[in-house]
Amino acid sequence: MHRRVRSLAALACAAALALVASCSGPAKKADPLSVAVFVPGIASGSPIYEMLVAGATRAVEETPGARLKVIEAGYDQSTWLDSLRDAAASGEFAVIVSSNPSLPELCARLAPDYPGLRFILADAYLAGDPAIHTVLYNQKEQGYIVGVLAGLVTKERAGPDARRAALIAAQRYPTLDRLIRPGFEAGLKAVDPAFELEFREVGNWYDSAKAAELAGSLYGSGVEVILPIAGSAGQGVVAAARERGKATVWFDGGGYALDPAAVVGCATIAQDRLVYERLKAALSGDESIYGRADIVSAKDGYVGFDPDADAYRALPEALRAAFDEAVRELEAGSPDFSFDSF
């Protein structure tokens, strides 16, 4: 008898829950014009993330009814997946826009659980996921641009027999190993095939003191120019260059502001333009971009060089002429660093 009463009570409870569920209706669908910009770091002071936010903001402002929220996840990569999951689970966003080579793997893990959500990821590569659109910059070309400049500056300042330059990275990752470092070396060797590249690793993206220590040792050993690929830690390289009257070359914009004399050149990517174009297409209803993994280059105008700085203009005219010619040739496809997949 007691068993029968308990069974009836359980059935009644289940029926009540089903009634509540039927009254509440289906889960709320996100507004298709609601966008989150996921910054895997802090936007302020990081040119690539400042451009990410600027491009997305412009696309949203030009789309009636669209709205945007910026989510800064900080520099601890171990927390990024949880932060992304929180944004996805909120049900608030139809599109998440971000920029980092590590993001495709994280987004691909989340996408099956949130079938209505779409991701647009710049500076990243993943082909074939119907929820994700990625765009990779040809950073071999970026590396080549600053490699040529570093080689020319080294020869001009340290003499024709000088054949060493350096790259200080936050950490090893595929884009660095397969694109940036080989491109930088190719640029150096375009100046002199005997150039040698010194490589040092900071271990994280924020320890500027350690980066300064590594740079100081390299400068002290006779290196004239260093390329930092180290996030905010790269400021330590600039500080070491300033103290010793040496030089750095920079990636992605913003380097000239760190020091008007030490940073002699900056290779750029048109991140704001790219994010604006891809998000604008998505907000207009273009679903064809998802599943695609595009690669953009100097020929397309997405990779280039910023000559608008006193340190660059102060370089000898003959050096600048030789460098400018190398950039023009690259934009015309020589040397050819193109690739179809990554």
C-alpha positions in Angstrom: 0.0 0.0 0.0 2.8 2.4 1.0 4.7 1.5 -2.2 1.5 2.3 -4.3 1.1 5.7 -2.5 4.7 6.6 -3.2 4.3 5.7 -6.9 1.2 7.8 -7.2 3.0 10.7 -5.6 5.9 10.4 -7.9 3.6 10.4 -10.9 1.8 13.4 -9.7 5.1 15.2 -9.1 6.3 14.3 -12.7 3.0 15.5 -14.1 3.3 18.8 -12.3 6.8 19.3 -13.5 5.7 18.6 -17.1 2.9 21.1 -16.7 5.3 23.8 -15.6 7.7 23.0 -18.4 4.8 23.2 -21.0 3.7 26.5 -19.6 7.2 28.0 -19.7 7.7 27.2 -23.4 10.9 26.5 -25.2 14.2 28.0 -24.2 14.7 31.6 -25.2 16.6 32.0 -28.4 19.4 34.6 -28.5 18.8 37.8 -30.4 20.6 37.3 -33.8 22.0 40.8 -33.5 23.5 40.3 -30.0 27.3 40.1 -30.1 30.0 39.3 -27.5 33.6 40.3 -28.1 35.6 37.8 -26.1 39.1 39.3 -25.3 41.5 36.6 -24.2 43.5 39.1 -22.1 42.9 42.8 -21.5 42.0 45.1 -24.4 43.7 48.3 -23.2 47.3 48.4 -24.1 47.1 45.4 -26.5 46.9 46.7 -30.1 45.5 43.5 -31.5 42.7 43.4 -29.0 42.0 47.1 -29.2 41.6 46.6 -33.0 39.3 43.6 -32.3 37.0 45.7 -30.2 37.2 48.6 -32.6 36.2 46.5 -35.6 33.4 44.8 -33.8 32.1 48.1 -32.4 32.0 49.7 -35.8 30.1 46.7 -37.3 27.5 46.8 -34.5 27.1 50.6 -34.7 26.3 50.3 -38.4 23.7 47.6 -37.9 20.3 48.8 -36.7 19.2 46.9 -33.6 22.5 45.2 -32.9 24.2 45.3 -29.5 27.6 44.4 -28.2 29.2 43.4 -24.9 33.0 43.2 -24.3 34.2 40.3 -22.1 37.8 40.5 -20.9 39.0 37.1 -19.8 42.4 38.1 -18.5 45.8 36.5 -19.3 45.3 33.2 -17.4 44.6 30.8 -20.3 43.4 28.1 -17.9 40.3 30.2 -17.3 39.4 31.0 -20.9 37.2 27.9 -21.5 35.1 28.6 -18.4 34.7 32.2 -19.3 33.6 31.2 -22.8 31.2 28.7 -21.5 29.7 31.3 -19.2 29.1 33.6 -22.1 27.6 30.8 -24.2 25.4 29.4 -21.4 24.0 32.9 -20.7 21.9 32.5 -23.9 22.4 36.2 -24.4 24.6 36.1 -27.6 24.1 34.8 -31.1 27.7 35.6 -32.1 31.0 35.5 -30.2 33.9 37.3 -31.8 37.5 36.8 -30.7 41.1 36.7 -31.7 43.8 34.2 -30.6 45.3 31.1 -32.1 44.2 29.1 -29.0 40.5 29.9 -29.4 39.3 27.6 -32.2 40.0 24.5 -30.1 38.0 25.9 -27.1 35.1 27.1 -29.3 34.9 23.7 -31.0 34.5 22.0 -27.6 31.6 24.3 -26.8 29.8 24.5 -30.1 27.9 21.2 -29.9 26.3 22.2 -26.6 25.1 25.5 -28.0 23.9 24.8 -31.5 22.5 28.3 -32.2 25.7 30.0 -31.3 28.3 31.2 -33.9 32.0 32.1 -33.5 34.1 34.5 -35.6 37.8 34.1 -34.8 40.6 36.3 -36.2 44.3 35.4 -36.0 43.3 31.8 -35.8 42.7 28.7 -38.0 40.2 25.9 -38.0 38.5 24.5 -41.1 35.2 22.6 -41.3 33.3 23.4 -38.1 29.9 24.7 -39.2 29.7 27.0 -36.2 33.1 28.6 -36.6 34.6 31.0 -39.0 38.4 31.7 -38.7 40.8 34.0 -40.5 44.5 33.6 -40.3 46.9 36.4 -41.2 49.9 35.3 -43.2 52.3 36.0 -40.4 55.2 34.5 -42.3 55.0 37.7 -44.4 54.8 39.8 -41.2 57.9 38.1 -39.9 59.7 38.5 -43.2 59.0 42.3 -43.2 60.5 42.9 -39.8 63.3 40.4 -40.6 64.4 42.4 -43.6 64.4 45.6 -41.5 66.2 44.0 -38.6 68.9 42.7 -41.0 69.4 46.1 -42.6 69.5 47.9 -39.3 72.0 45.4 -37.9 74.3 45.9 -40.9 74.0 49.7 -40.7 74.7 50.0 -37.0 77.0 47.1 -36.2 78.9 46.8 -39.5 78.8 44.6 -42.6 80.2 41.6 -40.8 77.3 41.6 -38.2 75.1 38.6 -38.7 73.1 38.0 -35.5 69.5 39.0 -34.5 67.1 37.7 -31.9 63.5 36.7 -31.3 62.1 36.7 -27.7 58.8 34.8 -27.4 56.4 34.4 -24.6 56.1 30.7 -25.4 56.2 28.3 -28.2 52.9 27.8 -30.3 52.2 26.7 -33.8 51.9 30.1 -35.5 55.2 31.2 -34.0 57.0 28.0 -34.9 55.5 27.6 -38.4 55.0 31.1 -39.6 56.6 34.0 -37.5 60.0 32.5 -36.8 60.6 31.1 -40.3 59.4 34.4 -41.8 61.7 36.4 -39.6 64.7 34.2 -40.4 63.9 34.4 -44.2 63.9 38.2 -43.9 67.2 38.2 -42.2 68.7 35.9 -44.7 67.3 38.0 -47.6 69.8 40.6 -46.3 72.6 38.2 -45.7 72.3 34.4 -46.0 74.8 34.0 -43.2 72.5 35.6 -40.6 71.9 33.6 -37.4 68.8 33.9 -35.3 69.0 33.7 -31.5 65.8 32.5 -29.8 64.7 32.9 -26.1 61.5 32.1 -24.3 59.9 34.1 -21.4 57.5 31.4 -20.3 54.4 33.7 -20.2 52.9 36.8 -21.8 53.3 39.3 -19.0 56.7 39.0 -17.3 58.4 42.1 -18.6 61.2 41.9 -16.1 62.3 38.4 -17.3 62.0 39.7 -20.9 64.2 42.6 -20.1 66.8 40.3 -18.5 66.8 38.1 -21.6 67.1 41.1 -23.9 69.8 42.6 -21.9 71.9 39.5 -22.2 71.4 39.3 -25.9 72.2 43.0 -26.5 75.3 42.6 -24.3 76.5 39.7 -26.5 76.4 41.9 -29.6 72.9 41.5 -30.9 71.7 44.8 -32.3 67.9 44.2 -33.0 65.4 42.0 -31.2 61.8 41.0 -32.3 59.6 40.4 -29.2 56.5 38.2 -29.7 55.6 38.3 -26.0 52.5 40.4 -25.4 52.9 42.9 -22.6 56.2 41.2 -21.6 57.6 42.7 -24.8 57.8 46.0 -23.0 60.7 44.7 -21.1 62.6 44.2 -24.4 61.9 47.8 -25.4 63.2 49.0 -22.0 66.4 47.0 -22.4 66.9 48.4 -25.9 66.3 52.0 -24.6 68.9 51.5 -21.8 71.6 50.2 -24.2 70.9 52.3 -27.3 69.8 49.2 -29.2 66.7 48.5 -31.4 63.6 46.4 -31.6 61.1 45.7 -34.3 57.5 45.1 -33.5 54.4 43.2 -34.5 50.7 44.2 -34.9 50.9 48.0 -34.2 51.4 50.0 -31.1 55.1 49.5 -30.7 56.1 53.0 -31.7 54.2 54.4 -28.7 56.4 52.4 -26.3 59.6 54.2 -27.3 60.1 56.8 -30.1 63.7 55.7 -30.6 64.1 52.1 -29.7 61.3 50.7 -31.9 62.5 51.2 -35.4 59.8 49.4 -37.3 56.4 47.8 -37.0 54.8 45.2 -39.2 51.0 45.5 -39.1 47.8 43.5 -39.6 44.5 45.2 -40.5 42.6 43.5 -37.6 40.0 46.2 -37.2 39.1 46.1 -40.9 38.9 42.4 -41.0 36.8 42.0 -37.9 34.5 44.7 -39.1 34.0 43.1 -42.5 33.4 39.6 -41.2 31.1 40.6 -38.4 29.1 42.9 -40.7 28.6 40.0 -43.1 27.4 37.8 -40.2 25.0 40.5 -38.9 23.5 40.9 -42.4 22.6 37.2 -42.3 25.5 35.7 -44.3 25.8 32.1 -43.0 28.2 31.1 -45.7 31.3 32.2 -43.7 30.8 29.5 -41.1 32.9 26.4 -41.6 35.4 28.4 -43.6 39.0 29.0 -42.7 40.4 32.0 -44.7 44.1 33.1 -45.0 44.7 36.7 -45.8 48.0 38.4 -46.8 50.0 41.4 -47.8 48.6 41.2 -51.4 45.1 41.6 -49.9 46.2 44.6 -47.8 45.8 42.8 -44.5 49.5 42.5 -43.7 51.8 45.5 -44.1 54.2 48.0 -42.5 53.7 51.2 -40.6 56.3 53.8 -41.7 54.7 56.7 -39.6 57.3 57.0 -36.9 60.3 59.1 -36.1 62.6 56.1 -35.4 61.9 54.7 -38.9 62.2 58.1 -40.6 65.5 58.6 -38.9 67.0 55.6 -40.6 69.4 56.3 -43.5 67.6 57.1 -46.7 69.4 54.3 -48.6 68.3 51.8 -46.0 64.7 52.9 -46.1 64.8 52.7 -49.9 66.1 49.1 -49.9 63.5 48.2 -47.3 60.6 49.8 -49.1 61.5 48.0 -52.2 61.5 44.7 -50.3 58.0 45.4 -49.0 56.7 46.3 -52.5 58.1 43.1 -53.9 56.4 41.1 -51.1 53.1 42.7 -51.9 53.6 41.7 -55.5 54.2 38.1 -54.4 58.0 37.9 -54.2 59.0 35.9 -52.3 55.9 33.8 -52.4 54.9 32.8 -48.8 51.3 31.8 -49.7 49.7 28.6 -48.3 46.2 27.1 -48.6 45.9 25.4 -45.2 47.6 25.5 -41.8 
